[in-house]
């Protein structure tokens, strides 16, 4: 496991700084610090608030999760450059879980007691969320801004958990609804291709539920997260002849599936979940296979529109030496999770504690990402997080993502029946 502190340096291309290096505070902070109340057991110090991140930085899903972390880090660095939160810097302690549930448990316990943090973000392994769900819900450290939204951690609603990523149910409903209408289907046949995780199982069920609304049939096929060949899965797709497929997994899941389909001469339409909407996926697919591949997302890639929040993200990423990441949906998701964390900490008051943070959020709040996502509304009864999505594709001629419509066009797919 690796624990890092992240702040800004004169070299904007460098983010990690050894934990022992002192953080430089804004002018005037010294006076504030003399009067600040510290709660070290809660990760609150005179000059900083420690905030934990649990993600895969070196394992099989690092290509997506480490980019999310970089987006979160950059937003935290921006906050600190602007004076911090109530005079304290937001200090990130990042633990590498390597996508391993046992490692995640050790890292979680470390952030709770050994190097205490006020809250934790990320939790990118659905298996780990299931294993730690009871511990988190019955504990004192809130999880704010998850990278994956499992039922075990999200249901029933808990004051200790706030999701920060597109919900599986919403992705399934919006994606299936869009494809059924776009392709003019009746009684659609749909197949889910997913890695073997708890999240994959949940997503496949949500897809089946969404397909049933259109009197269609759904099936699924699975593969290991480390799969290097998906010929058996593609042969199953060929035998079942679905009208379209949907893909859940890591970048390589989408790349292998779509490229193997193309090798067999198949042009089966497909959409991936949000994590799989990255420039590297489309670059690996190429224009031929990429033409049949879309992704559904509650976030807008950097440069895909001219919203205020999008322009701000793109500009800062370039300034920080991360211009190549601004179009990566995982970087955007991490940035928005950083916004969620910063707002939560602001709400906790000038001298926050774990208890005051939980209490401040219980009444509900709204996160305005300035157009990077639709307003994210949390209520006492609903901690789902981003719930409005839209479909994206990739314009190879202009090397840019394009959205089909706006968020408001898709609300009909995820709106609960009255």
C-alpha positions as CSV (number, residue, x, y, z in Angstrom):
1,X,0.0,0.0,0.0
2,X,1.2,3.5,-0.8
3,X,0.2,6.6,1.2
4,X,0.8,9.9,-0.5
5,X,0.1,13.5,0.2
6,X,-0.8,15.6,-2.8
7,X,-0.3,19.3,-3.3
8,X,0.9,21.7,-6.0
9,X,4.5,22.5,-6.7
10,X,6.2,25.0,-9.1
11,X,6.4,22.1,-11.5
12,X,2.8,21.6,-12.3
13,X,3.4,18.3,-14.0
14,X,4.4,16.8,-10.6
15,X,1.6,15.8,-8.1
16,X,3.0,13.3,-5.5
17,X,5.0,14.8,-2.6
18,X,6.3,12.7,0.2
19,X,4.1,12.9,3.3
20,X,7.0,14.3,5.3
21,X,7.2,17.4,3.2
22,X,5.5,20.3,4.9
23,X,2.6,22.0,3.1
24,X,2.9,25.6,2.3
25,X,0.0,27.6,3.6
26,X,-1.7,30.7,2.2
27,X,-0.8,34.1,3.6
28,X,-2.7,34.8,6.8
29,X,-3.2,31.1,7.6
30,X,-0.7,31.2,10.5
31,X,-3.0,33.5,12.5
32,X,-6.0,31.2,11.8
33,X,-4.0,28.1,12.7
34,X,-3.2,29.5,16.2
35,X,-6.9,29.5,17.0
36,X,-8.0,26.4,15.0
37,X,-9.3,23.5,17.0
38,X,-7.6,20.2,16.1
39,X,-9.1,16.7,16.1
40,X,-6.1,14.5,15.1
41,X,-8.1,11.3,15.7
42,X,-10.5,12.6,13.0
43,X,-7.8,13.7,10.6
44,X,-8.2,17.4,11.4
45,X,-5.1,19.5,12.1
46,X,-4.5,23.2,12.4
47,X,-3.3,23.6,8.9
48,X,-5.0,20.7,7.0
49,X,-7.7,18.1,6.9
50,X,-6.7,14.6,5.9
51,X,-9.0,12.9,3.5
52,X,-8.6,9.3,2.4
53,X,-8.8,7.7,-1.0
54,X,-9.0,3.9,-1.5
55,X,-8.4,3.0,-5.2
56,X,-6.5,0.6,-7.4
57,X,-3.3,2.4,-8.4
58,X,-1.3,-0.6,-9.6
59,X,-3.6,-3.5,-10.2
60,X,-5.8,-4.7,-13.1
61,X,-8.2,-1.6,-13.0
62,X,-5.5,1.0,-12.5
63,X,-5.8,2.4,-16.0
64,X,-9.2,3.8,-15.0
65,X,-9.0,4.2,-11.2
66,X,-5.6,6.0,-11.1
67,X,-6.9,8.5,-13.6
68,X,-9.9,9.2,-11.3
69,X,-7.5,9.7,-8.5
70,X,-5.6,12.2,-10.6
71,X,-8.8,14.2,-11.3
72,X,-9.5,14.3,-7.6
73,X,-6.0,15.3,-6.8
74,X,-6.1,18.2,-9.3
75,X,-9.3,19.5,-7.9
76,X,-7.9,19.3,-4.4
77,X,-4.8,21.2,-5.5
78,X,-7.0,23.9,-7.1
79,X,-8.9,24.2,-3.8
80,X,-5.7,24.6,-1.9
81,X,-4.3,27.2,-4.3
82,X,-7.5,29.2,-3.7
83,X,-6.9,29.2,0.1
84,X,-8.2,25.8,1.2
85,X,-11.4,25.1,3.0
86,X,-12.1,27.4,6.0
87,X,-8.3,28.1,6.1
88,X,-7.2,24.4,6.0
89,X,-5.7,22.6,3.1
90,X,-7.4,19.4,1.8
91,X,-4.7,16.8,2.2
92,X,-5.2,13.5,0.4
93,X,-3.9,10.2,1.7
94,X,-4.1,7.7,-1.1
95,X,-4.0,4.0,-0.5
96,X,-3.4,1.5,-3.3
97,X,-5.8,-1.5,-2.8
98,X,-4.6,-3.2,-6.0
99,X,-8.2,-4.2,-6.6
100,X,-7.9,-6.8,-3.9
101,X,-10.5,-7.1,-1.1
102,X,-8.1,-8.2,1.6
103,X,-5.7,-5.3,0.8
104,X,-8.7,-2.9,0.8
105,X,-9.7,-4.0,4.3
106,X,-6.2,-3.4,5.7
107,X,-6.1,0.0,4.0
108,X,-9.5,1.0,5.2
109,X,-8.6,0.1,8.8
110,X,-5.4,2.1,8.4
111,X,-7.3,5.2,7.4
112,X,-9.8,4.8,10.2
113,X,-7.2,4.4,13.0
114,X,-3.5,4.5,12.2
115,X,-3.4,7.5,9.9
116,X,-6.9,8.9,10.6
117,X,-8.9,10.7,8.0
118,X,-12.1,12.6,8.3
119,X,-13.7,10.7,5.3
120,X,-12.9,8.3,2.5
121,X,-13.6,8.5,-1.2
122,X,-13.2,6.0,-4.1
123,X,-13.8,2.5,-2.9
124,X,-13.5,1.3,-6.5
125,X,-13.9,-2.4,-5.9
126,X,-17.4,-3.7,-5.7
127,X,-16.2,-6.8,-3.9
128,X,-14.6,-4.7,-1.2
129,X,-17.7,-2.6,-0.8
130,X,-19.8,-5.7,-0.2
131,X,-17.2,-7.0,2.3
132,X,-16.9,-3.7,4.2
133,X,-20.5,-2.5,3.9
134,X,-21.6,-3.3,7.5
135,X,-18.3,-2.0,8.9
136,X,-18.7,1.3,7.1
137,X,-22.4,1.8,7.9
138,X,-21.8,1.0,11.6
139,X,-18.6,3.0,11.8
140,X,-17.7,6.7,12.2
141,X,-15.9,7.4,9.0
142,X,-18.2,8.4,6.1
143,X,-17.6,7.3,2.6
144,X,-18.2,10.4,0.4
145,X,-17.9,10.1,-3.4
146,X,-17.7,6.4,-4.3
147,X,-16.3,5.2,-7.6
148,X,-18.7,2.3,-7.9
149,X,-22.3,2.2,-6.5
150,X,-23.2,-1.3,-5.1
151,X,-26.4,-2.2,-3.5
152,X,-24.6,-3.5,-0.4
153,X,-23.2,-0.2,0.4
154,X,-26.0,2.0,-1.0
155,X,-29.1,0.2,0.2
156,X,-30.8,1.0,2.5
157,X,-29.7,4.6,2.6
158,X,-27.1,5.3,5.2
159,X,-25.8,8.7,6.6
160,X,-22.4,7.2,6.2
161,X,-22.4,6.7,2.4
162,X,-22.8,9.1,-0.5
163,X,-22.3,7.9,-4.0
164,X,-20.3,9.9,-6.4
165,X,-20.5,8.0,-9.7
166,X,-23.2,7.2,-12.2
167,X,-25.5,4.5,-10.8
168,X,-25.7,1.1,-12.4
169,X,-29.4,1.2,-12.6
170,X,-29.4,4.6,-14.2
171,X,-26.7,3.6,-16.7
172,X,-28.7,0.5,-17.7
173,X,-32.0,2.3,-18.0
174,X,-30.7,5.3,-20.0
175,X,-28.5,3.1,-22.2
176,X,-31.1,0.5,-23.0
177,X,-33.8,3.2,-23.5
178,X,-31.6,5.2,-25.9
179,X,-30.6,2.1,-27.9
180,X,-34.1,0.8,-28.2
181,X,-35.4,4.1,-29.5
182,X,-32.4,4.8,-31.7
183,X,-32.6,1.4,-33.4
184,X,-36.4,1.4,-33.5
185,X,-36.6,-1.9,-31.8
186,X,-39.6,-3.9,-30.6
187,X,-39.1,-6.8,-28.2
188,X,-35.3,-6.2,-28.1
189,X,-32.7,-8.9,-27.5
190,X,-29.9,-7.6,-25.4
191,X,-26.7,-9.2,-24.0
192,X,-24.6,-7.9,-21.2
193,X,-20.8,-8.6,-21.4
194,X,-19.3,-8.2,-17.9
195,X,-16.3,-9.0,-15.8
196,X,-16.9,-11.4,-12.9
197,X,-17.6,-9.0,-10.0
198,X,-20.5,-8.2,-7.7
199,X,-21.0,-4.9,-9.7
200,X,-21.1,-6.9,-13.0
201,X,-23.8,-9.1,-11.6
202,X,-25.8,-6.1,-10.4
203,X,-25.5,-4.3,-13.7
204,X,-26.6,-7.3,-15.7
205,X,-29.7,-7.6,-13.6
206,X,-30.4,-3.8,-14.0
207,X,-30.1,-4.3,-17.8
208,X,-32.5,-7.2,-17.7
209,X,-35.0,-5.2,-15.7
210,X,-34.7,-2.3,-18.2
211,X,-35.1,-4.6,-21.2
212,X,-38.2,-6.2,-19.7
213,X,-39.9,-2.7,-19.8
214,X,-39.8,-3.0,-23.6
215,X,-41.0,-6.6,-23.6
216,X,-37.6,-7.8,-24.6
217,X,-35.2,-10.6,-23.5
218,X,-31.8,-10.2,-21.9
219,X,-28.9,-12.6,-21.4
220,X,-25.3,-12.2,-20.2
221,X,-21.8,-13.5,-20.5
222,X,-18.9,-13.0,-18.2
223,X,-15.1,-12.9,-18.3
224,X,-12.3,-12.5,-15.8
225,X,-10.9,-9.0,-15.2
226,X,-7.6,-10.3,-16.5
227,X,-8.9,-11.9,-19.6
228,X,-6.7,-11.7,-22.7
229,X,-9.0,-13.5,-25.1
230,X,-12.8,-13.2,-25.4
231,X,-13.4,-15.5,-28.3
232,X,-15.8,-17.7,-26.3
233,X,-17.9,-14.7,-25.3
234,X,-18.0,-13.3,-28.8
235,X,-19.1,-16.8,-30.1
236,X,-21.9,-16.7,-27.6
237,X,-22.9,-13.2,-28.9
238,X,-22.8,-14.7,-32.5
239,X,-25.0,-17.6,-31.5
240,X,-27.6,-15.4,-29.7
241,X,-27.6,-12.6,-32.2
242,X,-28.6,-9.8,-29.9
243,X,-29.9,-6.5,-31.3
244,X,-27.2,-4.8,-29.2
245,X,-24.8,-5.5,-26.4
246,X,-23.8,-3.5,-23.3
247,X,-20.3,-3.8,-21.7
248,X,-19.3,-3.6,-18.0
249,X,-15.7,-3.9,-16.9
250,X,-12.4,-2.3,-17.5
251,X,-11.0,-0.6,-20.6
252,X,-9.6,-3.9,-21.9
253,X,-13.1,-5.5,-21.6
254,X,-14.5,-3.1,-24.2
255,X,-11.4,-3.2,-26.4
256,X,-11.2,-7.0,-26.6
257,X,-15.0,-7.4,-27.1
258,X,-15.3,-4.8,-29.9
259,X,-12.1,-5.7,-31.7
260,X,-13.0,-9.5,-31.7
261,X,-16.5,-8.7,-33.0
262,X,-14.9,-6.7,-35.8
263,X,-12.5,-9.6,-36.6
264,X,-15.5,-11.8,-37.0
265,X,-17.1,-9.2,-39.3
266,X,-19.8,-8.4,-36.9
267,X,-21.2,-4.8,-36.5
268,X,-23.2,-5.4,-33.4
269,X,-24.1,-2.0,-31.8
270,X,-22.8,-1.6,-28.3
271,X,-22.6,0.8,-25.4
272,X,-20.2,0.7,-22.5
273,X,-20.7,1.9,-19.0
274,X,-19.2,5.3,-18.0
275,X,-15.8,4.0,-17.0
276,X,-15.2,2.7,-20.5
277,X,-15.7,6.1,-22.2
278,X,-12.0,7.0,-22.6
279,X,-9.8,8.3,-25.5
280,X,-7.6,5.2,-25.1
281,X,-10.5,2.8,-25.7
282,X,-11.4,4.5,-28.9
283,X,-7.8,4.8,-30.0
284,X,-7.3,1.1,-29.4
285,X,-10.5,0.2,-31.3
286,X,-9.9,2.3,-34.4
287,X,-12.5,3.9,-36.5
288,X,-14.0,0.7,-37.8
289,X,-14.7,-1.0,-34.5
290,X,-15.2,2.3,-32.7
291,X,-18.1,3.3,-35.1
292,X,-20.3,0.7,-33.4
293,X,-19.4,1.7,-29.8
294,X,-20.9,4.4,-27.6
295,X,-20.8,4.9,-23.8
296,X,-23.4,6.2,-21.4
297,X,-22.3,8.7,-18.8
298,X,-23.5,11.1,-16.1
299,X,-20.3,13.1,-16.7
300,X,-19.2,15.1,-19.8
301,X,-15.6,14.6,-21.1
302,X,-13.3,17.6,-21.1
303,X,-13.6,19.5,-24.3
304,X,-17.0,17.9,-25.3
305,X,-19.0,21.1,-24.7
306,X,-18.5,24.7,-23.6
307,X,-20.0,24.6,-20.1
308,X,-18.3,26.7,-17.5
309,X,-17.2,23.7,-15.5
310,X,-15.9,21.9,-18.5
311,X,-13.8,24.9,-19.6
312,X,-12.5,25.3,-16.0
313,X,-11.4,21.6,-15.9
314,X,-9.7,21.7,-19.3
315,X,-7.8,24.9,-18.4
316,X,-6.6,23.6,-15.1
317,X,-5.6,20.2,-16.5
318,X,-3.5,21.9,-19.1
319,X,-1.9,24.1,-16.4
320,X,-1.2,21.1,-14.3
321,X,0.5,19.1,-17.1
322,X,-2.5,16.8,-17.5
323,X,-4.0,18.1,-20.7
324,X,-4.0,14.6,-22.1
325,X,-6.3,13.4,-19.3
326,X,-9.0,16.1,-19.5
327,X,-10.9,14.1,-22.1
328,X,-10.9,11.0,-20.0
329,X,-14.2,10.5,-18.3
330,X,-12.5,9.0,-15.2
331,X,-10.5,12.2,-14.7
332,X,-13.7,14.2,-15.0
333,X,-15.5,11.9,-12.5
334,X,-12.6,12.3,-10.0
335,X,-12.7,16.1,-10.4
336,X,-16.4,16.1,-9.6
337,X,-15.9,13.8,-6.6
338,X,-13.3,16.3,-5.5
339,X,-16.0,19.0,-5.7
340,X,-18.3,16.8,-3.7
341,X,-15.7,16.3,-1.0
342,X,-14.8,20.0,-0.8
343,X,-18.5,21.0,-0.5
344,X,-19.0,18.4,2.2
345,X,-16.1,19.7,4.2
346,X,-17.2,23.3,3.8
347,X,-20.6,22.3,5.2
348,X,-18.9,20.7,8.3
349,X,-17.9,24.1,9.6
350,X,-14.7,25.8,10.6
351,X,-13.6,23.1,13.0
352,X,-14.9,19.9,11.4
353,X,-14.9,16.4,12.9
354,X,-16.2,13.1,11.6
355,X,-19.3,13.6,13.6
356,X,-20.0,17.2,12.4
357,X,-19.4,16.1,8.8
358,X,-22.0,13.3,9.0
359,X,-24.5,15.6,10.7
360,X,-24.0,18.4,8.2
361,X,-24.8,16.2,5.3
362,X,-27.8,14.4,6.7
363,X,-30.3,17.1,5.8
364,X,-29.4,16.9,2.1
365,X,-27.4,19.1,-0.3
366,X,-26.8,19.7,-4.0
367,X,-23.5,19.7,-5.9
368,X,-23.3,22.1,-8.9
369,X,-20.5,21.0,-11.1
370,X,-21.1,23.9,-13.5
371,X,-22.3,21.7,-16.3
372,X,-19.8,18.8,-16.0
373,X,-22.8,16.8,-14.8
374,X,-26.4,17.6,-14.1
375,X,-26.9,19.0,-10.6
376,X,-26.2,16.2,-8.1
377,X,-29.0,16.2,-5.5
378,X,-28.7,14.3,-2.2
379,X,-31.7,14.1,0.1
380,X,-32.2,12.3,3.4
381,X,-33.9,9.5,1.5
382,X,-31.6,9.4,-1.6
383,X,-27.8,9.2,-1.7
384,X,-27.7,7.7,-5.2
385,X,-25.6,10.6,-6.5
386,X,-25.5,11.4,-10.3
387,X,-28.8,10.2,-11.8
388,X,-29.1,11.9,-15.2
389,X,-27.1,10.6,-18.1
390,X,-26.6,10.9,-21.9
391,X,-24.9,8.9,-24.6
392,X,-21.6,9.8,-26.1
393,X,-19.7,8.7,-29.2
394,X,-16.3,9.6,-30.7
395,X,-15.6,11.7,-33.7
396,X,-12.4,10.2,-35.2
397,X,-12.1,13.0,-37.8
398,X,-11.9,15.7,-35.1
399,X,-10.5,13.6,-32.3
400,X,-13.4,14.7,-30.0
401,X,-16.3,13.2,-28.0
402,X,-19.8,14.2,-29.0
403,X,-23.0,13.8,-27.1
404,X,-26.3,12.8,-28.6
405,X,-28.6,15.4,-27.0
406,X,-28.5,16.8,-23.5
407,X,-29.0,15.4,-20.0
408,X,-32.6,16.6,-20.0
409,X,-33.4,14.4,-23.1
410,X,-32.6,11.3,-21.1
411,X,-34.5,11.9,-17.8
412,X,-37.5,10.1,-19.2
413,X,-35.5,6.8,-19.1
414,X,-34.6,7.0,-15.4
415,X,-37.6,8.8,-14.0
416,X,-39.5,6.6,-11.6
417,X,-42.9,5.5,-12.8
418,X,-45.7,7.5,-11.2
